[in-house]
Amino acid sequence: MNSLCSNQESLVRNVFLIFCVLLVSSLPAMADEYVANRIIVSVNDQIITEYDLNERMQIVMSRYKQAGQEPGRGELEAIRKKLLDSMIQEMLFAQEVEKYGITVDEDAVQAEVDRLKERSNLDDAAFKEQLAREGLDMNALQEQIRSNMKKQRLLGGMVSRKVLVTDSETREAYEARKQEYFTGGGVHLAIIMVPDNVSADEVMRKINDGELSFEEAVLQYSDGPGVESGGDIGEMSWSSLDDDWRAALRGMEVDDIKGPVEINGAPVIIRLLGNSKGTYVPFEEVKDSIYTELLKEKREKVYDEYLKGLKEKAVIRYMD
């Protein structure tokens, strides 16, 4: 009887020891699983886990690897933060899409997949290989396309319909930026850069009195460019001239000689060899591009305001 009890106690002790060993050996795996599934952000009634974020990081890191690059620690932290912000935005948009019951046609999704294949100039097998290198498969790509299409429809209703660019706004933008549409125009110059040990006024007097031609004065006195070509420094566009040059050339006619004038703190004698007034591109030729630019600016502003409103209304909790 005592022997039977002793055997039973020994069996219980062995079972208990085995249980303890199994428990201890499973703790690292349980800890890893806990870390991987740790909730890092909740957005209203939905969550983003460490696992979700790491999946996105793997895609980004695979692209770095393909490019033969390796981001530093600081850059990695910045990437993680940017990805998390992007995931929060995606979740907010997805919640709005669900709220308004926005759907997309699967044929449209497939058409976009086909368009991407055509643009990549790859056959089906090579296209799938390329997706795999970027951490995607066909289902993941289709889901991305589907989500983007739903988002665009949402933004089309919430953002685009609120954006309007009028003809008067386009005209005002043209007038405000008119200098950007200036084409042609410039001056052809010859100069004498007078050295410090020579009186620039005396050089100018000799030219005015006919003692020296401009070209002779260049050869005798100038220490600047174009000495061998009579001081000719070529043509310069009006848009490239700084204030000193603009002030010096104001009122000059072709073949006029003026000086000495101060250019960037140095005495210079100028001869105007040619002058092209230039023209402005007509409003009608650039109004479409101005309209598109203004439309983009307004859309970005309304988009930012819409996203800001979503974030303000949402309950976003960071668990770190």
C-alpha positions as CSV (number, residue, x, y, z in Angstrom):
1,M,0.0,0.0,0.0
2,N,2.8,2.4,1.0
3,S,4.6,1.5,-2.3
4,L,1.5,2.4,-4.3
5,C,1.2,5.8,-2.6
6,S,4.8,6.4,-3.2
7,N,4.5,5.7,-6.9
8,Q,1.5,8.0,-7.2
9,E,3.3,10.8,-5.5
10,S,6.3,10.3,-7.8
11,L,4.1,10.4,-10.9
12,V,2.4,13.7,-9.7
13,R,5.8,15.2,-9.1
14,N,7.0,14.2,-12.6
15,V,3.8,15.6,-14.3
16,F,4.2,18.8,-12.4
17,L,7.9,19.2,-13.4
18,I,7.0,18.5,-17.0
19,F,4.3,21.2,-16.9
20,C,6.7,23.7,-15.4
21,V,9.3,23.0,-18.1
22,L,6.8,23.4,-20.9
23,L,5.5,26.6,-19.3
24,V,8.9,28.1,-18.9
25,S,10.0,27.1,-22.5
26,S,6.9,28.7,-23.9
27,L,7.3,32.1,-22.1
28,P,9.7,33.6,-24.7
29,A,7.3,32.8,-27.5
30,M,4.4,34.2,-25.5
31,A,6.4,37.3,-24.8
32,D,7.3,37.7,-28.5
33,E,3.6,37.3,-29.5
34,Y,2.6,39.8,-26.9
35,V,5.1,42.4,-28.2
36,A,4.1,41.7,-31.9
37,N,0.4,42.1,-31.1
38,R,0.8,45.0,-28.7
39,I,-1.7,47.8,-29.4
40,I,0.1,51.0,-30.2
41,V,-2.8,53.2,-31.3
42,S,-6.6,53.1,-31.2
43,V,-8.6,55.1,-33.6
44,N,-12.2,55.4,-32.5
45,D,-13.2,51.7,-32.1
46,Q,-10.3,50.3,-34.2
47,I,-6.7,49.5,-33.4
48,I,-3.3,49.5,-34.9
49,T,-0.8,46.9,-33.5
50,E,2.9,46.6,-33.5
51,Y,2.5,43.8,-36.0
52,D,0.6,46.0,-38.4
53,L,3.2,48.7,-38.3
54,N,6.1,46.1,-38.6
55,E,4.4,44.7,-41.8
56,R,4.5,48.2,-43.3
57,M,8.1,48.7,-42.2
58,Q,9.1,45.4,-43.9
59,I,7.8,46.7,-47.2
60,V,9.7,50.0,-46.8
61,M,12.9,48.2,-45.8
62,S,12.7,45.8,-48.8
63,R,12.6,48.9,-51.1
64,Y,15.7,50.3,-49.3
65,K,17.4,47.0,-49.7
66,Q,16.6,46.9,-53.4
67,A,18.2,50.3,-53.8
68,G,21.3,49.2,-51.9
69,Q,20.6,51.5,-49.0
70,E,20.3,51.1,-45.3
71,P,18.6,53.9,-43.2
72,G,20.2,54.9,-39.9
73,R,18.5,54.7,-36.6
74,G,17.2,58.3,-36.6
75,E,15.9,57.8,-40.1
76,L,14.2,54.5,-39.1
77,E,12.4,56.3,-36.3
78,A,11.2,59.0,-38.6
79,I,10.0,56.4,-41.1
80,R,8.1,54.6,-38.4
81,K,6.4,57.8,-37.2
82,K,5.5,58.7,-40.8
83,L,4.1,55.3,-41.5
84,L,2.0,55.3,-38.3
85,D,0.6,58.7,-39.1
86,S,-0.3,57.4,-42.6
87,M,-2.0,54.3,-41.1
88,I,-4.1,56.5,-38.8
89,Q,-5.1,58.7,-41.8
90,E,-6.0,55.5,-43.8
91,M,-8.1,54.2,-40.9
92,L,-9.9,57.5,-40.6
93,F,-10.7,57.6,-44.3
94,A,-11.7,53.9,-44.2
95,Q,-14.2,54.7,-41.4
96,E,-15.6,57.5,-43.5
97,V,-15.9,55.3,-46.5
98,E,-17.8,52.7,-44.4
99,K,-20.0,55.5,-42.9
100,Y,-21.1,56.7,-46.3
101,G,-21.3,53.2,-47.9
102,I,-18.9,54.0,-50.7
103,T,-18.1,51.1,-53.0
104,V,-16.1,50.5,-56.2
105,D,-16.7,48.2,-59.1
106,E,-14.4,45.2,-59.2
107,D,-14.0,45.6,-63.0
108,A,-12.6,49.0,-62.3
109,V,-10.1,47.5,-59.8
110,Q,-9.0,44.9,-62.4
111,A,-8.7,47.6,-65.1
112,E,-6.3,49.5,-62.8
113,V,-4.2,46.3,-62.2
114,D,-4.1,45.8,-66.0
115,R,-3.0,49.4,-66.5
116,L,-0.2,49.0,-64.0
117,K,0.9,45.8,-65.8
118,E,1.0,47.5,-69.1
119,R,3.0,50.5,-67.7
120,S,5.5,48.2,-66.1
121,N,6.0,46.3,-69.5
122,L,6.1,43.0,-67.6
123,D,4.3,39.7,-68.2
124,D,2.2,38.2,-65.5
125,A,5.0,36.1,-63.9
126,A,7.5,39.0,-63.9
127,F,4.8,41.4,-62.6
128,K,4.1,39.0,-59.6
129,E,7.9,38.7,-59.0
130,Q,8.1,42.5,-58.8
131,L,5.2,42.7,-56.4
132,A,6.9,40.0,-54.2
133,R,10.1,42.0,-54.1
134,E,8.1,44.9,-52.7
135,G,6.4,42.7,-50.1
136,L,3.1,42.4,-51.9
137,D,1.0,39.8,-53.8
138,M,-1.9,40.3,-56.2
139,N,-4.5,40.3,-53.5
140,A,-2.7,42.9,-51.5
141,L,-2.3,45.1,-54.6
142,Q,-5.9,44.8,-55.5
143,E,-6.9,45.7,-51.9
144,Q,-4.6,48.8,-52.1
145,I,-6.2,49.8,-55.4
146,R,-9.7,49.2,-54.0
147,S,-9.0,51.3,-50.9
148,N,-7.4,54.1,-53.0
149,M,-10.4,54.2,-55.3
150,K,-12.8,54.4,-52.4
151,K,-10.7,57.2,-50.8
152,Q,-10.7,59.1,-54.1
153,R,-14.5,58.9,-54.3
154,L,-14.8,60.1,-50.7
155,L,-12.5,63.0,-51.3
156,G,-14.3,63.8,-54.6
157,G,-17.4,64.3,-52.6
158,M,-15.9,65.9,-49.5
159,V,-13.1,68.0,-51.1
160,S,-13.3,68.5,-54.8
161,R,-16.9,69.7,-54.8
162,K,-15.9,72.5,-52.4
163,V,-13.2,73.8,-54.7
164,L,-13.8,76.5,-57.3
165,V,-11.4,78.7,-59.2
166,T,-12.9,81.7,-60.9
167,D,-11.7,83.5,-64.0
168,S,-11.0,86.6,-62.0
169,E,-8.8,84.6,-59.6
170,T,-6.9,83.2,-62.5
171,R,-6.4,86.7,-64.0
172,E,-5.3,88.1,-60.6
173,A,-2.7,85.2,-60.2
174,Y,-1.4,86.0,-63.7
175,E,-0.9,89.7,-62.8
176,A,0.7,88.9,-59.4
177,R,3.1,86.5,-61.0
178,K,3.6,88.3,-64.3
179,Q,7.3,88.5,-64.1
180,E,7.4,84.6,-64.2
181,Y,5.9,84.9,-67.7
182,F,8.4,87.3,-69.1
183,T,10.2,85.9,-72.0
184,G,13.1,87.1,-74.0
185,G,14.5,90.6,-73.3
186,G,18.0,91.5,-72.2
187,V,21.0,93.6,-72.8
188,H,24.2,93.2,-74.8
189,L,27.0,94.9,-72.8
190,A,30.7,95.9,-73.0
191,I,32.4,97.1,-69.9
192,I,35.5,98.6,-68.5
193,M,36.3,97.5,-65.0
194,V,38.6,100.2,-63.7
195,P,41.3,99.0,-61.2
196,D,41.8,100.7,-57.9
197,N,45.0,102.5,-58.9
198,V,43.4,104.3,-61.8
199,S,40.8,107.1,-61.7
200,A,37.6,105.9,-63.3
201,D,36.5,109.6,-63.8
202,E,39.7,110.3,-65.7
203,V,39.2,107.3,-68.0
204,M,35.6,108.4,-68.7
205,R,36.9,112.0,-69.4
206,K,39.4,110.6,-72.0
207,I,36.6,108.7,-73.7
208,N,34.2,111.7,-73.7
209,D,36.9,114.0,-75.1
210,G,37.9,111.6,-77.8
211,E,41.4,111.0,-76.5
212,L,40.6,107.3,-76.4
213,S,37.9,105.1,-78.1
214,F,36.0,102.8,-75.8
215,E,37.9,99.8,-77.2
216,E,41.3,101.6,-76.7
217,A,40.3,102.4,-73.1
218,V,39.4,98.7,-72.5
219,L,42.8,97.6,-73.7
220,Q,44.6,100.2,-71.7
221,Y,42.8,100.2,-68.4
222,S,40.2,97.3,-67.9
223,D,41.1,94.4,-65.6
224,G,37.7,92.7,-66.2
225,P,36.4,90.2,-68.8
226,G,36.3,90.6,-72.5
227,V,39.5,92.8,-72.8
228,E,40.4,91.2,-76.2
229,S,36.9,91.8,-77.6
230,G,36.5,95.4,-76.7
231,G,35.0,94.7,-73.3
232,D,32.2,92.7,-74.8
233,I,30.7,90.4,-72.1
234,G,27.8,89.2,-74.2
235,E,24.1,89.2,-73.6
236,M,22.4,89.0,-70.2
237,S,18.7,88.6,-69.7
238,W,16.9,91.3,-67.7
239,S,15.7,88.7,-65.2
240,S,19.3,87.8,-64.3
241,L,20.4,91.4,-63.6
242,D,20.7,92.6,-60.0
243,D,19.6,96.0,-58.8
244,D,23.0,97.7,-59.4
245,W,22.9,96.8,-63.1
246,R,19.2,97.7,-63.5
247,A,19.8,101.1,-62.0
248,A,22.9,101.7,-64.1
249,L,21.2,100.8,-67.4
250,R,18.0,102.7,-66.7
251,G,17.5,105.3,-69.5
252,M,20.4,104.2,-71.7
253,E,20.1,103.9,-75.4
254,V,22.0,101.6,-77.7
255,D,25.7,102.8,-78.1
256,D,25.4,105.0,-75.1
257,I,28.5,105.0,-72.7
258,K,27.9,105.6,-69.1
259,G,30.1,105.8,-66.1
260,P,31.7,105.4,-63.8
261,V,28.8,103.6,-62.0
262,E,29.2,101.4,-59.0
263,I,28.5,97.7,-59.5
264,N,28.9,95.5,-56.5
265,G,31.1,98.2,-54.9
266,A,33.5,98.5,-57.9
267,P,33.7,101.4,-60.5
268,V,32.6,100.3,-64.0
269,I,32.1,102.1,-67.3
270,I,29.3,100.6,-69.4
271,R,28.6,100.6,-73.1
272,L,25.2,99.4,-74.2
273,L,25.7,97.4,-77.4
274,G,22.1,96.1,-77.7
275,N,18.8,96.1,-75.9
276,S,15.9,93.7,-76.4
277,K,12.8,94.7,-74.5
278,G,11.2,91.2,-74.4
279,T,7.6,90.4,-74.0
280,Y,5.1,88.8,-71.6
281,V,3.5,85.5,-72.5
282,P,-0.2,86.3,-73.2
283,F,-2.7,85.5,-70.5
284,E,-4.6,83.2,-72.9
285,E,-1.6,81.0,-73.4
286,V,-1.0,80.3,-69.7
287,K,-4.4,80.6,-68.1
288,D,-5.0,76.8,-68.2
289,S,-1.8,76.1,-66.4
290,I,-2.5,78.8,-63.8
291,Y,-6.0,77.4,-63.3
292,T,-4.6,73.9,-62.7
293,E,-2.1,75.2,-60.2
294,L,-4.7,77.3,-58.3
295,L,-7.0,74.3,-58.3
296,K,-4.3,72.1,-56.8
297,E,-3.4,74.6,-54.2
298,K,-7.1,75.0,-53.1
299,R,-7.7,71.2,-53.1
300,E,-4.6,70.7,-50.9
301,K,-5.9,73.3,-48.5
302,V,-9.4,71.9,-48.3
303,Y,-7.9,68.4,-48.0
304,D,-5.8,69.4,-45.0
305,E,-8.8,71.1,-43.4
306,Y,-11.0,68.0,-43.9
307,L,-8.3,65.7,-42.5
308,K,-7.8,68.0,-39.6
309,G,-11.5,67.9,-38.9
310,L,-11.6,64.1,-39.0
311,K,-8.7,64.0,-36.5
312,E,-10.4,66.5,-34.2
313,K,-13.6,64.5,-34.1
314,A,-11.9,61.1,-33.7
315,V,-10.8,59.5,-30.5
316,I,-7.2,58.7,-31.1
317,R,-5.3,57.2,-28.2
318,Y,-1.5,56.4,-28.3
319,M,-0.6,53.5,-26.0
320,D,3.1,54.2,-25.7
